[in-house]
Amino acid sequence: MARREIDDLQYYDDDPGQTMISSVVDALLSYNMKNDRITLAAYNIFDKEYIIDTFGFIGPERRVYLTLEHLF
């Protein structure tokens, strides 16, 4: 049985049903002002490597976004 390990995730090539799932932590903070909104969003905060499908593609790295919206 072929096995691929990335950090704490193990994927068995012969049987995708035996996948051990790793947790990925995302967060979003938003502050509303009178006509504006500021948002800080972070995805994959701990920068875990994980497999997203049966072809062995690795999920995206840590991403952080800061946005300012003006509401009309």
N, CA, C and O of each residue as an XYZ file, in Angstrom:
288
protein
N       0.844     -1.173      0.000
C       0.000      0.000      0.000
C       0.896      1.246      0.000
O       1.721      1.416      0.898
N       0.737      2.105     -0.994
C       1.515      3.335     -1.057
C       0.941      4.345     -0.074
O      -0.275      4.479      0.061
N       1.824      5.047      0.604
C       1.365      6.006      1.603
C       2.156      7.296      1.461
O       3.374      7.266      1.286
N       1.480      8.407      1.534
C       2.124      9.709      1.449
C       1.826     10.454      2.747
O       0.674     10.511      3.178
N       2.852     11.024      3.369
C       2.656     11.753      4.617
C       3.070     13.198      4.441
O       4.136     13.489      3.900
N       2.229     14.095      4.896
C       2.545     15.511      4.924
C       2.141     16.002      6.295
O       0.961     15.984      6.644
N       3.129     16.446      7.085
C       2.899     16.831      8.478
C       2.109     15.730      9.174
O       2.591     14.602      9.278
N       0.900     16.038      9.656
C       0.144     15.038     10.390
C      -0.961     14.411      9.560
O      -1.853     13.766     10.110
N      -0.919     14.590      8.231
C      -1.938     14.014      7.353
C      -1.348     12.804      6.642
O      -0.238     12.883      6.115
N      -2.049     11.717      6.617
C      -1.610     10.528      5.910
C      -2.643     10.195      4.851
O      -3.845     10.208      5.117
N      -2.171      9.895      3.649
C      -3.085      9.570      2.556
C      -2.661      8.229      1.974
O      -1.502      8.048      1.602
N      -3.587      7.300      1.896
C      -3.316      5.986      1.353
C      -3.775      5.961     -0.103
O      -4.967      6.077     -0.386
N      -2.805      5.807     -1.039
C      -3.117      5.836     -2.465
C      -4.060      4.721     -2.888
O      -4.872      4.914     -3.793
N      -3.969      3.558     -2.250
C      -4.780      2.420     -2.649
C      -6.240      2.544     -2.204
O      -7.131      1.960     -2.821
N      -6.478      3.287     -1.154
C      -7.838      3.402     -0.625
C      -8.071      4.796     -0.070
O      -7.790      5.046      1.102
N      -8.589      5.725     -0.905
C      -8.814      7.090     -0.435
C      -9.747      7.172      0.764
O      -9.788      8.206      1.430
N     -10.491      6.123      1.059
C     -11.364      6.121      2.216
C     -10.603      6.089      3.534
O     -11.195      6.322      4.588
N      -9.300      5.803      3.498
C      -8.494      5.737      4.713
C      -7.728      7.032      4.951
O      -6.621      6.992      5.488
N      -8.273      8.157      4.575
C      -7.607      9.438      4.747
C      -7.775      9.923      6.180
O      -8.880      9.914      6.723
N      -6.678     10.344      6.785
C      -6.731     10.986      8.091
C      -6.785     12.489      7.830
O      -5.952     13.018      7.094
N      -7.743     13.172      8.417
C      -7.950     14.576      8.111
C      -7.282     15.459      9.156
O      -7.394     15.231     10.360
N      -6.590     16.466      8.661
C      -5.934     17.445      9.510
C      -6.815     18.681      9.609
O      -7.543     18.997      8.668
N      -6.760     19.371     10.715
C      -7.550     20.588     10.876
C      -6.808     21.782     10.298
O      -5.597     21.920     10.466
N      -7.546     22.633      9.621
C      -7.011     23.880      9.095
C      -7.797     24.999      9.764
O      -9.027     24.968      9.784
N      -7.095     25.988     10.312
C      -7.740     27.051     11.073
C      -7.811     28.324     10.236
O      -6.801     28.798      9.716
N      -9.032     28.872     10.116
C      -9.278     30.137      9.438
C      -9.873     31.102     10.457
O     -10.461     30.678     11.452
N      -9.716     32.420     10.203
C     -10.304     33.417     11.097
C     -10.690     34.652     10.299
O     -10.071     34.974      9.285
N     -11.725     35.337     10.775
C     -12.185     36.557     10.132
C     -12.616     37.539     11.216
O     -13.426     37.209     12.082
N     -12.066     38.742     11.157
C     -12.452     39.821     12.069
C     -12.965     40.969     11.225
O     -12.365     41.319     10.209
N     -14.070     41.553     11.643
C     -14.657     42.644     10.877
C     -15.123     43.724     11.845
O     -15.679     43.428     12.903
N     -14.890     44.978     11.470
C     -15.331     46.102     12.289
C     -16.125     47.048     11.398
O     -15.627     47.516     10.374
N     -17.365     47.327     11.796
C     -18.230     48.222     11.037
C     -18.219     49.610     11.653
O     -18.414     49.778     12.857
N     -17.985     50.600     10.801
C     -18.092     51.996     11.197
C     -19.316     52.556     10.493
O     -20.065     51.800      9.874
N     -19.537     53.853     10.572
C     -20.751     54.430     10.004
C     -20.945     54.053      8.533
O     -21.977     53.478      8.185
N     -20.000     54.355      7.680
C     -20.112     54.046      6.247
C     -18.958     53.183      5.743
O     -18.784     53.029      4.534
N     -18.186     52.632      6.638
C     -17.020     51.844      6.243
C     -16.992     50.533      7.004
O     -17.594     50.387      8.068
N     -16.280     49.596      6.429
C     -16.071     48.303      7.097
C     -14.618     47.904      6.835
O     -14.138     47.968      5.703
N     -13.933     47.494      7.891
C     -12.569     46.993      7.750
C     -12.587     45.517      8.155
O     -13.169     45.149      9.175
N     -11.953     44.695      7.355
C     -11.976     43.252      7.577
C     -10.569     42.686      7.491
O      -9.812     43.011      6.576
N     -10.228     41.845      8.438
C      -8.982     41.100      8.424
C      -9.353     39.623      8.366
O     -10.034     39.111      9.255
N      -8.906     38.949      7.326
C      -9.208     37.523      7.156
C      -7.901     36.758      7.003
O      -6.999     37.190      6.285
N      -7.806     35.626      7.677
C      -6.628     34.767      7.580
C      -7.091     33.336      7.339
O      -7.992     32.840      8.015
N      -6.474     32.692      6.385
C      -6.809     31.314      6.026
C      -5.574     30.443      6.210
O      -4.462     30.847      5.871
N      -5.780     29.247      6.748
C      -4.688     28.312      7.042
C      -3.652     28.994      7.938
O      -2.466     29.048      7.613
N      -4.120     29.503      9.053
C      -3.300     30.312      9.960
C      -1.988     29.634     10.348
O      -0.948     30.291     10.395
N      -2.020     28.351     10.622
C      -0.818     27.649     11.072
C      -0.019     27.068      9.911
O       0.913     26.291     10.121
N      -0.382     27.442      8.694
C       0.334     27.070      7.467
C       0.532     25.563      7.339
O       1.625     25.097      7.017
N      -0.546     24.800      7.597
C      -0.497     23.339      7.468
C      -0.484     22.931      6.002
O      -1.155     23.555      5.179
N       0.260     21.907      5.674
C       0.184     21.311      4.346
C      -0.827     20.180      4.414
O      -0.785     19.353      5.325
N      -1.733     20.145      3.451
C      -2.766     19.113      3.459
C      -3.163     18.801      2.030
O      -3.025     19.631      1.131
N      -3.657     17.594      1.841
C      -4.065     17.130      0.517
C      -5.543     17.446      0.339
O      -6.359     17.135      1.207
N      -5.889     18.072     -0.803
C      -7.272     18.506     -0.979
C      -8.116     17.579     -1.846
O      -9.333     17.752     -1.915
N      -7.509     16.607     -2.502
C      -8.298     15.677     -3.308
C      -7.541     14.368     -3.509
O      -6.438     14.199     -2.990
N      -8.119     13.462     -4.246
C      -7.528     12.126     -4.427
C      -6.337     12.131     -5.375
O      -5.650     11.116     -5.492
N      -6.069     13.248     -6.060
C      -4.905     13.330     -6.946
C      -3.656     13.769     -6.200
O      -2.573     13.795     -6.786
N      -3.777     14.116     -4.923
C      -2.620     14.493     -4.110
C      -2.243     15.956     -4.202
O      -1.123     16.321     -3.845
N      -3.157     16.817     -4.675
C      -2.846     18.239     -4.735
C      -2.790     18.814     -3.326
O      -3.627     18.496     -2.481
N      -1.808     19.654     -3.085
C      -1.617     20.277     -1.783
C      -2.497     21.523     -1.685
O      -2.598     22.287     -2.644
N      -3.128     21.729     -0.537
C      -3.972     22.902     -0.315
C      -3.153     24.184     -0.267
O      -1.934     24.136     -0.105
N      -3.809     25.320     -0.407
C      -3.099     26.596     -0.436
C      -2.394     26.916      0.881
O      -2.807     26.477      1.954
N      -1.315     27.698      0.766
C      -0.557     28.131      1.931
C      -1.348     29.162      2.722
O      -2.472     29.515      2.364
N      -0.744     29.634      3.797
C      -1.366     30.678      4.616
C      -1.646     31.904      3.744
O      -0.812     32.310      2.935
N      -2.840     32.486      3.926
C      -3.222     33.705      3.204
C      -3.831     34.677      4.202
O      -4.620     34.287      5.062
N      -3.458     35.944      4.080
C      -3.991     36.976      4.959
C      -4.443     38.141      4.087
O      -3.710     38.592      3.208
N      -5.669     38.626      4.343
C      -6.236     39.733      3.575
C      -6.711     40.815      4.535
O      -7.312     40.528      5.570
N      -6.432     42.060      4.175
C      -6.951     43.206      4.901
C      -7.719     44.041      3.886
O      -7.155     44.474      2.881
N      -9.005     44.268      4.143
C      -9.817     45.024      3.198
C     -10.516     46.181      3.908
O     -10.875     46.095      5.082
N     -10.693     47.255      3.162
C     -11.458     48.395      3.630
C     -12.548     48.648      2.603
O     -12.262     48.858      1.425
N     -13.790     48.627      3.048
C     -14.930     48.836      2.153
C     -15.648     50.121      2.565
O     -15.846     50.396      3.749
N     -16.021     50.880      1.570
C     -16.863     52.062      1.819
C     -18.271     51.694      1.364
O     -18.474     51.305      0.213
N     -19.229     51.815      2.253
C     -20.602     51.436      1.968
C     -21.399     52.666      1.581
O     -21.383     53.672      2.290
N     -22.098     52.589      0.455
C     -22.899     53.704     -0.025
C     -24.339     53.560      0.400
O     -25.166     54.415      0.082
